[in-house]
């Protein structure tokens, strides 16, 4: 809910106004404000890295200017022994410029495999649970230009399709919460500048140098490609063009869902007619994934291979009944029924 009052003058605290008066930070803020364009309360995910610290400063200024309630949440995964101390230090640094923050702790035994992936999932769970409690529907994330490139290469290595390759969007939605990334066109060096200028501090996570993690390998690969002439701007422009193609596909996915499915709110299920599966494969794939996500209510989408397998079975009239992503999918004559698995 907006906290605006047009009769009250905007008063940004002196300590933040001082940062905004810096020519470089002022320019970055103008771009940030344009990209965010939000008039509702929000939370900010802060890790202690330079990107999230810069985001915190920009977001706090934005909240004052727009008269919005803002929360700043630090997730302590407690994977490294230093993490709790780093979280407290980050909270202290934020407090030094008038930003109050809360530390969320991942308690319990930590996994030995897929650590980064599971930690990322747990981070979102903690953030979303806190926002639901506070009735906040928007979370700001500090992903920036370099993350767009890294994500693209990681998805190539996974064999992702078009949707996966351009999956880093300015807006996403998980569990009724909007994930907003207003820094996607900001360079990491600019965010480091803000963190150093404002706090003279940021956390250096040693896992960012550990080549056992795929993201670190990809980061170093990109650096090597840049040293050998990779034009980052042209590459980002390629991703931008791919997003135009993705937009066209989304149009036909929406059309397929509208014309060839029926949702029953009473039964909480989808009835799908046979024409649904006569569309191009990518349209069918995305349409079916969307329905499974809606009915199943799971955090992540099912694996693409499993969706493909079900589509093939339906096309070959081999499907009777199967469960996937918290859903029951069954074929009845020439229709497919997707309902919640209880």
C-alpha positions as CSV (number, residue, x, y, z in Angstrom):
1,X,0.0,0.0,0.0
2,X,1.4,3.4,-1.0
3,X,2.4,5.8,1.8
4,X,2.2,8.9,-0.3
5,X,1.0,12.3,0.9
6,X,1.3,15.0,-1.7
7,X,1.1,17.8,1.0
8,X,4.2,16.6,2.8
9,X,7.6,17.8,1.5
10,X,10.1,15.1,0.6
11,X,12.9,15.1,3.2
12,X,15.8,12.7,2.6
13,X,18.1,12.3,5.6
14,X,21.3,14.4,5.2
15,X,23.5,11.3,5.3
16,X,21.7,9.8,2.3
17,X,21.3,13.2,0.5
18,X,25.1,13.5,0.8
19,X,25.5,10.3,-1.2
20,X,22.9,11.3,-3.8
21,X,24.8,14.6,-4.3
22,X,27.8,12.6,-5.6
23,X,27.7,13.1,-9.4
24,X,28.3,9.4,-10.2
25,X,25.8,8.0,-7.6
26,X,23.2,10.6,-8.6
27,X,23.4,9.4,-12.2
28,X,23.2,5.7,-11.2
29,X,20.2,6.6,-9.0
30,X,18.3,8.3,-11.8
31,X,18.6,5.1,-13.9
32,X,17.6,3.0,-10.9
33,X,14.5,5.1,-10.2
34,X,13.4,4.8,-13.9
35,X,13.9,1.0,-13.9
36,X,12.1,0.4,-10.6
37,X,9.0,2.5,-11.1
38,X,7.3,1.0,-8.1
39,X,4.6,2.7,-5.9
40,X,4.1,-0.1,-3.4
41,X,6.0,-1.1,-0.2
42,X,9.0,-3.4,-0.7
43,X,11.7,-5.5,0.9
44,X,15.3,-5.5,-0.1
45,X,17.5,-8.7,0.0
46,X,21.0,-7.8,1.3
47,X,23.9,-10.2,1.2
48,X,26.7,-7.9,2.2
49,X,28.2,-8.0,-1.3
50,X,28.8,-4.7,-3.1
51,X,25.8,-5.2,-5.4
52,X,23.3,-5.6,-2.6
53,X,24.8,-2.9,-0.4
54,X,24.5,-0.5,-3.4
55,X,20.9,-1.7,-3.9
56,X,20.2,-0.9,-0.2
57,X,21.4,2.7,-0.5
58,X,19.5,3.3,-3.8
59,X,16.4,1.6,-2.5
60,X,16.3,3.6,0.8
61,X,16.6,6.9,-1.1
62,X,13.8,5.7,-3.4
63,X,11.6,4.8,-0.4
64,X,12.0,8.3,1.1
65,X,11.3,10.0,-2.2
66,X,8.2,7.9,-2.9
67,X,7.1,7.8,0.7
68,X,7.1,4.0,0.8
69,X,7.7,1.5,3.6
70,X,10.9,-0.5,3.0
71,X,12.4,-3.5,4.8
72,X,16.0,-4.6,4.5
73,X,16.6,-8.3,5.1
74,X,20.0,-10.0,5.5
75,X,20.1,-13.8,5.1
76,X,22.7,-15.6,7.2
77,X,23.0,-19.1,5.6
78,X,25.4,-20.2,8.4
79,X,27.4,-22.3,5.8
80,X,30.7,-20.6,6.6
81,X,31.8,-20.0,10.2
82,X,32.3,-16.2,9.4
83,X,28.8,-15.7,8.1
84,X,27.1,-14.7,11.3
85,X,29.8,-12.1,12.1
86,X,29.6,-10.8,8.5
87,X,25.8,-10.5,8.7
88,X,26.1,-8.5,12.0
89,X,28.7,-6.2,10.5
90,X,26.6,-5.7,7.4
91,X,23.7,-4.7,9.6
92,X,25.9,-2.3,11.5
93,X,27.2,-0.7,8.2
94,X,23.6,-0.2,7.0
95,X,22.6,1.3,10.3
96,X,25.4,3.9,9.9
97,X,23.5,5.5,7.1
98,X,20.1,5.2,8.7
99,X,19.1,1.8,7.2
100,X,17.6,-0.6,9.7
101,X,17.8,-4.2,8.8
102,X,16.8,-7.7,10.1
103,X,18.9,-10.9,9.9
104,X,17.1,-14.1,8.8
105,X,18.9,-17.3,9.8
106,X,18.9,-20.6,7.9
107,X,18.9,-23.0,10.8
108,X,19.5,-26.8,10.8
109,X,21.8,-29.2,9.1
110,X,23.3,-28.1,5.8
111,X,23.5,-30.3,2.6
112,X,26.7,-31.7,1.3
113,X,25.6,-31.7,-2.4
114,X,24.1,-29.0,-4.6
115,X,24.9,-26.5,-1.8
116,X,24.6,-23.3,-3.8
117,X,21.4,-24.3,-5.4
118,X,19.7,-25.4,-2.2
119,X,21.1,-22.3,-0.3
120,X,19.6,-20.0,-3.0
121,X,16.2,-21.8,-2.7
122,X,16.3,-21.5,1.1
123,X,17.2,-17.8,0.8
124,X,14.1,-17.1,-1.2
125,X,12.0,-19.2,1.2
126,X,13.1,-17.1,4.2
127,X,12.6,-13.8,2.3
128,X,9.2,-14.7,1.1
129,X,8.0,-16.0,4.5
130,X,9.1,-12.7,6.1
131,X,7.4,-10.7,3.4
132,X,4.2,-12.7,3.8
133,X,4.2,-12.0,7.5
134,X,4.7,-8.3,6.8
135,X,2.1,-8.3,4.0
136,X,4.7,-7.0,1.5
137,X,4.5,-8.3,-2.1
138,X,7.7,-7.0,-3.6
139,X,11.3,-8.0,-3.0
140,X,14.2,-6.1,-4.7
141,X,17.2,-8.2,-5.7
142,X,20.7,-7.0,-6.5
143,X,21.4,-8.9,-9.7
144,X,23.3,-6.8,-12.3
145,X,24.6,-6.8,-15.8
146,X,27.3,-9.4,-15.2
147,X,24.7,-11.8,-13.7
148,X,22.7,-11.7,-16.9
149,X,25.8,-12.9,-18.9
150,X,26.7,-15.5,-16.3
151,X,23.1,-16.9,-16.3
152,X,23.1,-17.1,-20.1
153,X,26.3,-19.2,-20.2
154,X,25.2,-21.4,-17.3
155,X,21.9,-22.1,-19.1
156,X,23.7,-22.9,-22.3
157,X,25.8,-25.5,-20.4
158,X,22.5,-27.0,-19.1
159,X,21.0,-27.3,-22.6
160,X,18.2,-24.8,-21.8
161,X,15.8,-23.6,-24.3
162,X,15.0,-19.9,-25.1
163,X,13.0,-19.3,-21.9
164,X,15.9,-20.6,-19.8
165,X,18.6,-18.6,-21.7
166,X,16.8,-15.3,-21.0
167,X,15.4,-16.2,-17.6
168,X,16.9,-13.2,-15.8
169,X,14.1,-10.7,-16.2
170,X,13.5,-7.4,-14.4
171,X,10.4,-8.9,-13.0
172,X,9.4,-12.5,-11.9
173,X,6.8,-13.9,-9.6
174,X,7.1,-16.7,-7.0
175,X,4.4,-17.7,-4.4
176,X,2.4,-14.4,-4.9
177,X,5.6,-12.3,-4.4
178,X,7.1,-10.1,-7.1
179,X,10.9,-10.4,-7.5
180,X,12.2,-7.1,-8.9
181,X,15.7,-6.6,-10.4
182,X,16.2,-2.9,-11.0
183,X,20.0,-3.2,-11.5
184,X,20.1,-5.5,-14.5
185,X,21.6,-2.8,-16.7
186,X,24.1,-1.6,-14.1
187,X,27.8,-2.5,-14.3
188,X,29.3,-4.3,-11.3
189,X,32.1,-1.7,-11.1
190,X,29.5,1.0,-10.5
191,X,27.9,-0.9,-7.7
192,X,31.4,-1.6,-6.1
193,X,32.0,2.2,-6.3
194,X,28.8,2.9,-4.3
195,X,29.6,0.3,-1.7
196,X,33.1,1.7,-1.2
197,X,32.1,5.3,-1.3
198,X,29.2,4.9,1.2
199,X,30.4,2.1,3.5
200,X,34.1,1.6,2.7
201,X,33.1,-2.0,3.1
202,X,31.6,-5.1,1.4
203,X,31.8,-8.8,2.1
204,X,34.1,-10.9,0.0
205,X,32.6,-14.4,-0.2
206,X,35.5,-17.0,-0.7
207,X,33.1,-19.3,-2.5
208,X,33.2,-16.8,-5.4
209,X,36.7,-18.1,-6.0
210,X,36.0,-21.8,-5.6
211,X,36.1,-23.4,-9.0
212,X,34.1,-26.4,-7.7
213,X,31.1,-24.3,-8.3
214,X,29.8,-24.0,-11.9
215,X,29.0,-20.3,-11.5
216,X,32.6,-19.5,-10.7
217,X,33.9,-21.5,-13.6
218,X,31.5,-19.6,-15.9
219,X,32.6,-16.2,-14.4
220,X,36.2,-17.0,-15.2
221,X,35.3,-18.2,-18.7
222,X,33.6,-14.9,-19.4
223,X,36.7,-13.0,-18.1
224,X,38.8,-15.1,-20.5
225,X,36.5,-14.5,-23.4
226,X,36.6,-10.7,-22.7
227,X,40.4,-10.8,-22.6
228,X,40.2,-12.4,-26.1
229,X,37.9,-9.8,-27.6
230,X,34.4,-10.7,-26.4
231,X,32.3,-7.5,-26.8
232,X,30.0,-7.6,-23.7
233,X,27.7,-4.9,-25.2
234,X,27.0,-6.9,-28.4
235,X,26.4,-10.1,-26.3
236,X,23.9,-8.3,-24.1
237,X,22.2,-7.0,-27.3
238,X,21.9,-10.6,-28.5
239,X,20.1,-11.5,-25.3
240,X,17.9,-8.5,-25.7
241,X,16.9,-9.6,-29.2
242,X,16.2,-13.1,-27.9
243,X,13.8,-11.5,-25.4
244,X,11.8,-10.1,-28.3
245,X,11.4,-13.6,-29.7
246,X,10.4,-14.8,-26.2
247,X,7.7,-12.2,-26.1
248,X,6.2,-13.5,-29.3
249,X,6.1,-17.0,-27.8
250,X,4.4,-15.8,-24.7
251,X,1.7,-14.3,-26.8
252,X,0.9,-17.7,-28.4
253,X,1.1,-19.4,-25.0
254,X,-1.5,-17.1,-23.6
255,X,-3.7,-17.7,-26.7
256,X,-3.3,-21.5,-26.3
257,X,-4.3,-21.3,-22.6
258,X,-7.3,-19.1,-23.4
259,X,-8.7,-21.1,-26.3
260,X,-7.9,-24.7,-25.3
261,X,-8.2,-24.9,-21.5
262,X,-10.8,-24.4,-18.8
263,X,-10.0,-23.7,-15.2
264,X,-12.5,-24.7,-12.5
265,X,-12.0,-22.6,-9.4
266,X,-14.4,-24.9,-7.5
267,X,-12.4,-28.1,-8.3
268,X,-9.1,-26.2,-8.6
269,X,-8.2,-28.1,-11.8
270,X,-7.6,-27.5,-15.5
271,X,-9.4,-29.3,-18.3
272,X,-7.3,-29.3,-21.5
273,X,-8.7,-30.2,-24.9
274,X,-6.8,-32.1,-27.6
275,X,-6.1,-28.9,-29.7
276,X,-3.9,-27.7,-26.9
277,X,-1.3,-30.3,-27.9
278,X,-1.5,-29.5,-31.7
279,X,0.5,-26.3,-31.3
280,X,4.2,-26.0,-31.9
281,X,6.2,-27.9,-29.2
282,X,7.5,-24.8,-27.4
283,X,4.0,-23.4,-27.0
284,X,2.7,-26.7,-25.6
285,X,5.7,-27.1,-23.4
286,X,5.3,-23.6,-21.8
287,X,1.6,-23.9,-21.6
288,X,1.7,-27.2,-19.8
289,X,4.5,-26.0,-17.4
290,X,2.4,-22.9,-16.5
291,X,-0.6,-25.1,-15.6
292,X,1.5,-27.5,-13.5
293,X,3.0,-24.5,-11.7
294,X,-0.4,-22.9,-11.0
295,X,-2.0,-26.1,-9.7
296,X,1.0,-27.7,-8.0
297,X,2.1,-24.5,-6.3
298,X,5.7,-25.6,-6.2
299,X,8.6,-23.3,-5.8
300,X,10.4,-24.5,-8.9
301,X,9.1,-25.7,-12.2
302,X,9.4,-29.5,-13.0
303,X,12.4,-30.6,-15.1
304,X,12.0,-30.1,-18.8
305,X,12.6,-33.8,-19.5
306,X,9.6,-34.8,-17.4
307,X,7.4,-32.3,-19.2
308,X,8.6,-33.5,-22.6
309,X,7.9,-37.1,-21.5
310,X,4.3,-36.4,-20.6
311,X,3.7,-34.4,-23.8
312,X,5.0,-37.4,-25.9
313,X,2.9,-39.8,-24.0
314,X,-0.2,-37.7,-24.5
315,X,0.5,-37.3,-28.3
316,X,1.0,-41.1,-28.5
317,X,-2.1,-41.8,-26.5
318,X,0.0,-43.7,-23.9
319,X,-0.8,-41.6,-20.8
320,X,-3.3,-42.8,-18.3
321,X,-2.4,-41.2,-15.0
322,X,0.9,-39.6,-13.7
323,X,2.0,-37.3,-10.9
324,X,4.3,-34.3,-11.5
325,X,5.1,-31.1,-9.5
326,X,2.4,-31.6,-7.0
327,X,-0.2,-32.4,-9.7
328,X,-2.2,-35.4,-10.9
329,X,-2.3,-35.5,-14.7
330,X,-4.7,-38.0,-16.3
331,X,-6.2,-38.5,-19.7
332,X,-10.0,-39.0,-20.0
333,X,-11.1,-39.7,-23.6
334,X,-9.7,-36.7,-25.6
335,X,-9.2,-34.4,-22.7
336,X,-6.5,-34.1,-20.1
337,X,-7.3,-33.2,-16.5
338,X,-4.7,-31.6,-14.2
339,X,-5.6,-31.4,-10.5
340,X,-3.8,-30.9,-7.2
341,X,-2.1,-33.9,-5.6
342,X,-3.2,-34.1,-2.0
